[in-house]
Amino acid sequence: MRQFPIALLALIAALFASCSSNDCKIQGTIEGGNDGDTLLLITDQEKGIPFDTIFVKDGKFEYELALDSTTLCFVQTQKGNNILPFFLEPGNITITIKDDPALSTISGTHLNEEWQALNSAASQYQKEMTQMMEAAQDTTQATQEALKAKAMETTQKLSAKFYQTAEKNIDNELGYLLVTNPAMLTEDQVLTLINKMPKKMRSRKQIQEIEQYLKYMGNGPSADGNTKIEDFSAPTPEGKTVSAMSVVGANELTIIDFWASWCGPCMKEMPHMVEIYNLYKDKGLGILGVSLDTDKEAWTAAIKQTGATWTHISELNRNSKIAQQFGVNAIPFTLVVDREGNVLASGLTGNDLEDFVRDNLKK
């Protein structure tokens, strides 16, 4: 048998080790998983077509693949009721899938650890906001004001964490994800982050579109009373497809409210929106909620929790075509239109929105 020199064997071993440096190994557990259950791996967000399937055994699963680049991926359960985003990147990734998506976790590699920390902070934030909203219902005015101040401080802390995480990861796929899905970032922060991106990433089509929009287009259609919205439609929580103009045409003024249950500022704004609606619904005001949620249960629970009794629709897609139609890159975002669908105002929230509604409704 031919003998290889020790140095040559070491070189071969090193070559094999370098070839496997881009290997991605996934292992995990799924709550209530049965033998033969499947998990779908999806990287195509537009079409949602799986590129591979993982089989579950004894409530566990394993998967390996070689990577050319780091990619955002979604693992979807067999019933499709739990979709968990994570990053396919070199290394060992551990995924724990729970029946409650908020309790599912990802760990083991740099981006997934960063992503998990952000998700944990967002989950804690949502829990705290819910507690504060419940506490504010039966208390004094002074206590309510204190809770509002605390809610603002809590929101600012989470927003700062989102920005810091995006800035820290501005040269990788996590930073790209946060900039292109800026739930907790202001428009100025998004532009600042884009300016810090590597040239190659900044040249991506979606980044260029966002940058152009923020610099030159403003937020939403022109609010000059001469710009009419194009009709659109989507399903309600009950599954009935409703067109925007069917709601708009029934009211003197209609607020089209882009929001989501996962958006902290949206949930913070919702009590004021409910107040405006209750004050002016009998004077000709309507509201059409357009949600960017992807989880139907979270969407419907937020509607019930906030008492938002107006018409709600959603494509259950974070990359909402309706939002794209109106150039909405950050939420909450509102349009105010008249009965014919002419845009009278855009981007108003809080007291500014209430003042506009009051001043423009017929007495």
Secondary structure, 3 states (H helix, E strand, C coil): CCCCCHHHHHHHHHHHHHHCCCEEEEEEEECCCCCCCEEEEECCCCCCCEEEEEECECCEEEEEEECCCCEEEEEEECCCCCEEEEEECCEEEEEEECCCHHHCEEECCHHHHHHHHHHHHHHHHHHHHHHHHHHHHCCCHHHHHHHHHHHHHHHHHHHHHHHHHHHHCCCCHHHHHHHHCCCCCCHHHHHHHHHHCCHHHHCCHHHHHHHHHHHHHCCCCCCCCCCECCCCEEECCCCCEEEHHHHHCCCCEEEEEEECCCCHHHHHHHHHHHHHHHHHHHHCEEEEEEECCCCHHHHHHHHHHHCCCCEEEECCCCCCHHHHHCCCCCCCEEEEEECCCEEEEECCCHHHHHHHHHHHCCC
